């Protein structure tokens, strides 16, 4: 509220049409730093821009993944890089 202009300027949703290559968005369902509403708004901006992306939601995880969620996310990201981001 104190910096509405700065917030509007920094919105990632308005840059969705610039996406090139592969993108994986991972978020914990209980993440207080990235609220699900904003995650879904970003996803919707990619859909509206006809940009393909991948999204993983980790149930019960917060911003810092723990336990099996952390192990799963790490393995998933490693596999994603090996599959899609090879030089």
N, CA, C and O atoms as CSV, one atom per row, in Angstrom:
chain,resi,resn,atom,element,x,y,z
A,1,UNK,N,N,0.820,-1.194,0.000
A,1,UNK,CA,C,0.000,0.000,0.000
A,1,UNK,C,C,0.857,1.248,0.000
A,1,UNK,O,O,0.494,2.256,-0.606
A,2,UNK,N,N,2.002,1.186,0.681
A,2,UNK,CA,C,2.863,2.353,0.779
A,2,UNK,C,C,3.615,2.622,-0.521
A,2,UNK,O,O,4.080,3.739,-0.747
A,3,UNK,N,N,3.737,1.611,-1.374
A,3,UNK,CA,C,4.499,1.786,-2.617
A,3,UNK,C,C,3.777,1.089,-3.771
A,3,UNK,O,O,4.339,0.207,-4.420
A,4,UNK,N,N,2.548,1.485,-4.016
A,4,UNK,CA,C,1.749,0.850,-5.071
A,4,UNK,C,C,2.412,0.984,-6.434
A,4,UNK,O,O,2.368,0.046,-7.230
A,5,UNK,N,N,3.018,2.116,-6.716
A,5,UNK,CA,C,3.685,2.321,-8.006
A,5,UNK,C,C,4.873,1.377,-8.169
A,5,UNK,O,O,5.061,0.795,-9.237
A,6,UNK,N,N,5.664,1.225,-7.132
A,6,UNK,CA,C,6.799,0.302,-7.177
A,6,UNK,C,C,6.359,-1.138,-7.319
A,6,UNK,O,O,6.990,-1.913,-8.039
A,7,UNK,N,N,5.292,-1.505,-6.648
A,7,UNK,CA,C,4.750,-2.861,-6.740
A,7,UNK,C,C,4.273,-3.135,-8.162
A,7,UNK,O,O,4.555,-4.194,-8.722
A,8,UNK,N,N,3.558,-2.186,-8.740
A,8,UNK,CA,C,3.055,-2.343,-10.107
A,8,UNK,C,C,4.216,-2.455,-11.096
A,8,UNK,O,O,4.164,-3.262,-12.025
A,9,UNK,N,N,5.249,-1.659,-10.902
A,9,UNK,CA,C,6.418,-1.661,-11.780
A,9,UNK,C,C,7.130,-3.016,-11.768
A,9,UNK,O,O,7.644,-3.458,-12.796
A,10,UNK,N,N,7.158,-3.673,-10.610
A,10,UNK,CA,C,7.924,-4.915,-10.445
A,10,UNK,C,C,7.117,-6.180,-10.706
A,10,UNK,O,O,7.657,-7.275,-10.546
A,11,UNK,N,N,5.863,-6.083,-11.098
A,11,UNK,CA,C,5.032,-7.267,-11.325
A,11,UNK,C,C,5.612,-8.141,-12.433
A,11,UNK,O,O,5.854,-7.669,-13.544
A,12,UNK,N,N,5.830,-9.399,-12.129
A,12,UNK,CA,C,6.314,-10.340,-13.134
A,12,UNK,C,C,5.247,-10.718,-14.147
A,12,UNK,O,O,5.572,-11.101,-15.271
A,13,UNK,N,N,3.987,-10.618,-13.771
A,13,UNK,CA,C,2.918,-11.065,-14.663
A,13,UNK,C,C,2.916,-10.318,-15.988
A,13,UNK,O,O,2.516,-10.876,-17.010
A,14,UNK,N,N,3.351,-9.081,-15.987
A,14,UNK,CA,C,3.313,-8.315,-17.238
A,14,UNK,C,C,4.450,-8.681,-18.192
A,14,UNK,O,O,4.495,-8.189,-19.319
A,15,UNK,N,N,5.363,-9.538,-17.749
A,15,UNK,CA,C,6.471,-9.965,-18.600
A,15,UNK,C,C,6.307,-11.398,-19.102
A,15,UNK,O,O,7.233,-11.949,-19.698
A,16,UNK,N,N,5.163,-12.002,-18.874
A,16,UNK,CA,C,4.947,-13.407,-19.239
A,16,UNK,C,C,5.179,-13.664,-20.717
A,16,UNK,O,O,5.658,-14.735,-21.089
A,17,UNK,N,N,4.850,-12.707,-21.559
A,17,UNK,CA,C,5.013,-12.905,-23.001
A,17,UNK,C,C,6.476,-12.990,-23.426
A,17,UNK,O,O,6.770,-13.372,-24.559
A,18,UNK,N,N,7.385,-12.640,-22.537
A,18,UNK,CA,C,8.823,-12.687,-22.846
A,18,UNK,C,C,9.476,-14.026,-22.507
A,18,UNK,O,O,10.665,-14.215,-22.762
A,19,UNK,N,N,8.723,-14.937,-21.946
A,19,UNK,CA,C,9.284,-16.229,-21.547
A,19,UNK,C,C,9.841,-16.959,-22.761
A,19,UNK,O,O,9.162,-17.103,-23.778
A,20,UNK,N,N,11.073,-17.415,-22.647
A,20,UNK,CA,C,11.731,-18.210,-23.679
A,20,UNK,C,C,12.278,-19.466,-23.020
A,20,UNK,O,O,12.812,-19.398,-21.913
A,21,UNK,N,N,12.155,-20.590,-23.670
A,21,UNK,CA,C,12.701,-21.825,-23.125
A,21,UNK,C,C,11.791,-22.427,-22.072
A,21,UNK,O,O,10.590,-22.158,-22.040
A,22,UNK,N,N,12.371,-23.235,-21.221
A,22,UNK,CA,C,11.625,-23.983,-20.210
A,22,UNK,C,C,11.588,-23.216,-18.889
A,22,UNK,O,O,12.542,-22.528,-18.525
A,23,UNK,N,N,10.476,-23.350,-18.187
A,23,UNK,CA,C,10.328,-22.745,-16.870
A,23,UNK,C,C,9.644,-23.742,-15.952
A,23,UNK,O,O,8.615,-24.318,-16.304
A,24,UNK,N,N,10.215,-23.942,-14.781
A,24,UNK,CA,C,9.612,-24.761,-13.740
A,24,UNK,C,C,9.342,-23.863,-12.540
A,24,UNK,O,O,10.267,-23.270,-11.984
A,25,UNK,N,N,8.086,-23.762,-12.143
A,25,UNK,CA,C,7.710,-23.027,-10.940
A,25,UNK,C,C,7.403,-24.063,-9.866
A,25,UNK,O,O,6.582,-24.957,-10.073
A,26,UNK,N,N,8.069,-23.941,-8.715
A,26,UNK,CA,C,7.804,-24.825,-7.583
A,26,UNK,C,C,7.412,-23.959,-6.392
A,26,UNK,O,O,8.071,-22.961,-6.098
A,27,UNK,N,N,6.339,-24.343,-5.712
A,27,UNK,CA,C,5.901,-23.592,-4.544
A,27,UNK,C,C,5.287,-24.562,-3.540
A,27,UNK,O,O,4.620,-25.527,-3.911
A,28,UNK,N,N,5.525,-24.286,-2.276
A,28,UNK,CA,C,4.874,-25.047,-1.220
A,28,UNK,C,C,3.469,-24.521,-0.993
A,28,UNK,O,O,3.250,-23.311,-1.049
A,29,UNK,N,N,2.524,-25.391,-0.741
A,29,UNK,CA,C,1.133,-24.956,-0.564
A,29,UNK,C,C,0.957,-24.051,0.655
A,29,UNK,O,O,-0.009,-23.291,0.721
A,30,UNK,N,N,1.875,-24.123,1.616
A,30,UNK,CA,C,1.801,-23.288,2.820
A,30,UNK,C,C,2.835,-22.163,2.808
A,30,UNK,O,O,3.150,-21.605,3.860
A,31,UNK,N,N,3.361,-21.827,1.646
A,31,UNK,CA,C,4.420,-20.818,1.514
A,31,UNK,C,C,3.868,-19.430,1.828
A,31,UNK,O,O,3.026,-18.911,1.095
A,32,UNK,N,N,4.340,-18.837,2.909
A,32,UNK,CA,C,3.911,-17.499,3.291
A,32,UNK,C,C,4.591,-16.404,2.494
A,32,UNK,O,O,4.105,-15.274,2.474
A,33,UNK,N,N,5.705,-16.707,1.835
A,33,UNK,CA,C,6.417,-15.711,1.041
A,33,UNK,C,C,5.839,-15.593,-0.365
A,33,UNK,O,O,5.933,-14.539,-0.993
A,34,UNK,N,N,5.240,-16.678,-0.855
A,34,UNK,CA,C,4.639,-16.695,-2.194
A,34,UNK,C,C,3.225,-17.248,-2.050
A,34,UNK,O,O,3.007,-18.456,-2.135
A,35,UNK,N,N,2.290,-16.371,-1.838
A,35,UNK,CA,C,0.915,-16.802,-1.616
A,35,UNK,C,C,0.352,-17.449,-2.873
A,35,UNK,O,O,0.677,-17.042,-3.988
A,36,UNK,N,N,-0.488,-18.450,-2.688
A,36,UNK,CA,C,-1.010,-19.217,-3.820
A,36,UNK,C,C,-1.750,-18.330,-4.820
A,36,UNK,O,O,-1.702,-18.587,-6.023
A,37,UNK,N,N,-2.418,-17.314,-4.351
A,37,UNK,CA,C,-3.103,-16.405,-5.272
A,37,UNK,C,C,-2.143,-15.757,-6.247
A,37,UNK,O,O,-2.445,-15.654,-7.436
A,38,UNK,N,N,-0.982,-15.316,-5.762
A,38,UNK,CA,C,-0.010,-14.686,-6.657
A,38,UNK,C,C,0.634,-15.717,-7.578
A,38,UNK,O,O,0.950,-15.407,-8.727
A,39,UNK,N,N,0.831,-16.934,-7.088
A,39,UNK,CA,C,1.375,-18.008,-7.931
A,39,UNK,C,C,0.408,-18.307,-9.065
A,39,UNK,O,O,0.823,-18.458,-10.214
A,40,UNK,N,N,-0.870,-18.393,-8.751
A,40,UNK,CA,C,-1.876,-18.678,-9.774
A,40,UNK,C,C,-2.033,-17.510,-10.741
A,40,UNK,O,O,-2.293,-17.726,-11.925
A,41,UNK,N,N,-1.881,-16.281,-10.262
A,41,UNK,CA,C,-1.921,-15.133,-11.179
A,41,UNK,C,C,-0.767,-15.203,-12.162
A,41,UNK,O,O,-0.943,-14.901,-13.343
A,42,UNK,N,N,0.420,-15.599,-11.692
A,42,UNK,CA,C,1.565,-15.735,-12.591
A,42,UNK,C,C,1.303,-16.843,-13.604
A,42,UNK,O,O,1.571,-16.674,-14.793
A,43,UNK,N,N,0.780,-17.974,-13.139
A,43,UNK,CA,C,0.457,-19.073,-14.050
A,43,UNK,C,C,-0.560,-18.611,-15.087
A,43,UNK,O,O,-0.419,-18.922,-16.270
A,44,UNK,N,N,-1.575,-17.878,-14.661
A,44,UNK,CA,C,-2.591,-17.386,-15.590
A,44,UNK,C,C,-1.982,-16.446,-16.620
A,44,UNK,O,O,-2.399,-16.445,-17.779
A,45,UNK,N,N,-1.005,-15.649,-16.215
A,45,UNK,CA,C,-0.370,-14.737,-17.174
A,45,UNK,C,C,0.382,-15.515,-18.250
A,45,UNK,O,O,0.408,-15.094,-19.407
A,46,UNK,N,N,0.995,-16.645,-17.887
A,46,UNK,CA,C,1.642,-17.486,-18.895
A,46,UNK,C,C,0.602,-18.112,-19.826
A,46,UNK,O,O,0.815,-18.188,-21.036
A,47,UNK,N,N,-0.507,-18.553,-19.267
A,47,UNK,CA,C,-1.569,-19.151,-20.073
A,47,UNK,C,C,-2.112,-18.121,-21.064
A,47,UNK,O,O,-2.286,-18.426,-22.244
A,48,UNK,N,N,-2.376,-16.912,-20.590
A,48,UNK,CA,C,-2.898,-15.857,-21.463
A,48,UNK,C,C,-1.912,-15.474,-22.555
A,48,UNK,O,O,-2.316,-15.058,-23.641
A,49,UNK,N,N,-0.607,-15.613,-22.270
A,49,UNK,CA,C,0.425,-15.305,-23.255
A,49,UNK,C,C,0.757,-16.520,-24.121
A,49,UNK,O,O,1.659,-16.454,-24.957
A,50,UNK,N,N,0.037,-17.628,-23.928
A,50,UNK,CA,C,0.274,-18.889,-24.658
A,50,UNK,C,C,1.711,-19.388,-24.489
A,50,UNK,O,O,2.333,-19.859,-25.441
A,51,UNK,N,N,2.219,-19.279,-23.282
A,51,UNK,CA,C,3.568,-19.739,-22.970
A,51,UNK,C,C,3.495,-21.021,-22.157
A,51,UNK,O,O,2.809,-21.083,-21.137
A,52,UNK,N,N,4.202,-22.038,-22.613
A,52,UNK,CA,C,4.265,-23.313,-21.902
A,52,UNK,C,C,5.146,-23.168,-20.666
A,52,UNK,O,O,6.181,-22.504,-20.714
A,53,UNK,N,N,4.740,-23.784,-19.566
A,53,UNK,CA,C,5.533,-23.787,-18.341
A,53,UNK,C,C,5.159,-25.027,-17.549
A,53,UNK,O,O,4.122,-25.645,-17.793
A,54,UNK,N,N,5.997,-25.378,-16.613
A,54,UNK,CA,C,5.740,-26.504,-15.720
A,54,UNK,C,C,5.599,-25.960,-14.306
A,54,UNK,O,O,6.286,-25.014,-13.921
A,55,UNK,N,N,4.699,-26.571,-13.535
A,55,UNK,CA,C,4.476,-26.098,-12.172
A,55,UNK,C,C,4.331,-27.290,-11.234
A,55,UNK,O,O,3.638,-28.258,-11.545
A,56,UNK,N,N,4.985,-27.208,-10.097
A,56,UNK,CA,C,4.925,-28.241,-9.067
A,56,UNK,C,C,4.491,-27.570,-7.765
A,56,UNK,O,O,5.115,-26.606,-7.322
A,57,UNK,N,N,3.426,-28.080,-7.158
A,57,UNK,CA,C,2.992,-27.603,-5.849
A,57,UNK,C,C,3.290,-28.703,-4.852
A,57,UNK,O,O,2.864,-29.845,-5.026
A,58,UNK,N,N,4.021,-28.357,-3.811
A,58,UNK,CA,C,4.394,-29.324,-2.772
A,58,UNK,C,C,3.429,-29.184,-1.591
A,58,UNK,O,O,3.515,-28.216,-0.835
A,59,UNK,N,N,2.520,-30.133,-1.430
A,59,UNK,CA,C,1.525,-30.052,-0.361
A,59,UNK,C,C,2.163,-29.976,1.023
A,59,UNK,O,O,3.085,-30.726,1.345
A,60,UNK,N,N,1.651,-29.057,1.828
A,60,UNK,CA,C,2.089,-28.940,3.212
A,60,UNK,C,C,3.449,-28.305,3.424
A,60,UNK,O,O,3.898,-28.180,4.564
A,61,UNK,N,N,4.119,-27.897,2.346
A,61,UNK,CA,C,5.452,-27.317,2.488
A,61,UNK,C,C,5.369,-25.798,2.583
A,61,UNK,O,O,4.494,-25.163,1.994
A,62,UNK,N,N,6.304,-25.239,3.342
A,62,UNK,CA,C,6.423,-23.795,3.486
A,62,UNK,C,C,7.472,-23.305,2.492
A,62,UNK,O,O,7.809,-24.019,1.548
A,63,UNK,N,N,7.984,-22.108,2.692
A,63,UNK,CA,C,8.961,-21.529,1.771
A,63,UNK,C,C,10.267,-22.331,1.737
A,63,UNK,O,O,10.878,-22.483,0.679
A,64,UNK,N,N,10.681,-22.833,2.874
A,64,UNK,CA,C,11.859,-23.698,2.945
A,64,UNK,C,C,11.392,-25.133,3.055
A,64,UNK,O,O,10.846,-25.526,4.086
A,65,UNK,N,N,11.594,-25.917,2.025
A,65,UNK,CA,C,11.093,-27.284,2.009
A,65,UNK,C,C,11.855,-28.137,3.022
A,65,UNK,O,O,13.051,-27.948,3.244
A,66,UNK,N,N,11.140,-29.073,3.625
A,66,UNK,CA,C,11.754,-29.953,4.621
A,66,UNK,C,C,11.368,-31.401,4.355
A,66,UNK,O,O,10.411,-31.682,3.634
A,67,UNK,N,N,12.126,-32.308,4.945
A,67,UNK,CA,C,11.806,-33.732,4.906
A,67,UNK,C,C,11.688,-34.286,3.503
A,67,UNK,O,O,12.492,-33.980,2.622
A,68,UNK,N,N,10.667,-35.109,3.313
A,68,UNK,CA,C,10.492,-35.759,2.015
A,68,UNK,C,C,10.188,-34.738,0.922
A,68,UNK,O,O,10.538,-34.965,-0.236
A,69,UNK,N,N,9.543,-33.612,1.263
A,69,UNK,CA,C,9.278,-32.558,0.281
A,69,UNK,C,C,10.565,-31.966,-0.264
A,69,UNK,O,O,10.679,-31.713,-1.463
A,70,UNK,N,N,11.538,-31.744,0.617
A,70,UNK,CA,C,12.829,-31.199,0.191
A,70,UNK,C,C,13.572,-32.198,-0.688
A,70,UNK,O,O,14.141,-31.827,-1.715
A,71,UNK,N,N,13.567,-33.458,-0.285
A,71,UNK,CA,C,14.257,-34.476,-1.092
A,71,UNK,C,C,13.603,-34.623,-2.459
A,71,UNK,O,O,14.291,-34.735,-3.474
A,72,UNK,N,N,12.279,-34.623,-2.483
A,72,UNK,CA,C,11.552,-34.747,-3.741
A,72,UNK,C,C,11.840,-33.551,-4.650
A,72,UNK,O,O,12.132,-33.723,-5.834
A,73,UNK,N,N,11.756,-32.342,-4.096
A,73,UNK,CA,C,11.984,-31.131,-4.888
A,73,UNK,C,C,13.398,-31.112,-5.453
A,73,UNK,O,O,13.593,-30.768,-6.618
A,74,UNK,N,N,14.376,-31.473,-4.650
A,74,UNK,CA,C,15.766,-31.485,-5.121
A,74,UNK,C,C,15.946,-32.469,-6.274
A,74,UNK,O,O,16.559,-32.131,-7.286
A,75,UNK,N,N,15.421,-33.671,-6.128
A,75,UNK,CA,C,15.535,-34.674,-7.191
A,75,UNK,C,C,14.772,-34.228,-8.430
A,75,UNK,O,O,15.233,-34.436,-9.552
A,76,UNK,N,N,13.610,-33.620,-8.235
A,76,UNK,CA,C,12.792,-33.166,-9.359
A,76,UNK,C,C,13.512,-32.076,-10.150
A,76,UNK,O,O,13.549,-32.116,-11.380
A,77,UNK,N,N,14.082,-31.105,-9.441
A,77,UNK,CA,C,14.812,-30.016,-10.104
A,77,UNK,C,C,16.040,-30.558,-10.827
A,77,UNK,O,O,16.320,-30.156,-11.956
A,78,UNK,N,N,16.768,-31.460,-10.194
A,78,UNK,CA,C,17.945,-32.050,-10.837
A,78,UNK,C,C,17.544,-32.749,-12.134
A,78,UNK,O,O,18.187,-32.560,-13.167
A,79,UNK,N,N,16.488,-33.551,-12.082
A,79,UNK,CA,C,16.009,-34.241,-13.272
A,79,UNK,C,C,15.521,-33.252,-14.331
A,79,UNK,O,O,15.758,-33.452,-15.522
A,80,UNK,N,N,14.848,-32.199,-13.906
A,80,UNK,CA,C,14.342,-31.190,-14.837
A,80,UNK,C,C,15.507,-30.528,-15.584
A,80,UNK,O,O,15.454,-30.349,-16.801
A,81,UNK,N,N,16.549,-30.172,-14.845
A,81,UNK,CA,C,17.727,-29.559,-15.474
A,81,UNK,C,C,18.379,-30.529,-16.448
A,81,UNK,O,O,18.719,-30.155,-17.571
A,82,UNK,N,N,18.550,-31.765,-16.021
A,82,UNK,CA,C,19.197,-32.758,-16.884
A,82,UNK,C,C,18.372,-33.015,-18.144
A,82,UNK,O,O,18.937,-33.248,-19.212
A,83,UNK,N,N,17.066,-32.976,-18.033
A,83,UNK,CA,C,16.192,-33.272,-19.159
A,83,UNK,C,C,16.030,-32.077,-20.102
A,83,UNK,O,O,16.063,-32.242,-21.322
A,84,UNK,N,N,15.857,-30.880,-19.544
A,84,UNK,CA,C,15.453,-29.735,-20.353
A,84,UNK,C,C,16.515,-28.662,-20.552
A,84,UNK,O,O,16.416,-27.872,-21.492
A,85,UNK,N,N,17.503,-28.616,-19.713
A,85,UNK,CA,C,18.442,-27.489,-19.768
A,85,UNK,C,C,19.873,-27.910,-20.089
A,85,UNK,O,O,20.833,-27.263,-19.669
A,86,UNK,N,N,20.000,-28.988,-20.830
A,86,UNK,CA,C,21.332,-29.431,-21.225
A,86,UNK,C,C,21.933,-28.419,-22.196
A,86,UNK,O,O,21.216,-27.852,-23.022
A,87,UNK,N,N,23.251,-28.185,-22.103
A,87,UNK,CA,C,23.884,-27.267,-23.079
A,87,UNK,C,C,23.919,-27.891,-24.466
A,87,UNK,O,O,24.410,-27.272,-25.410
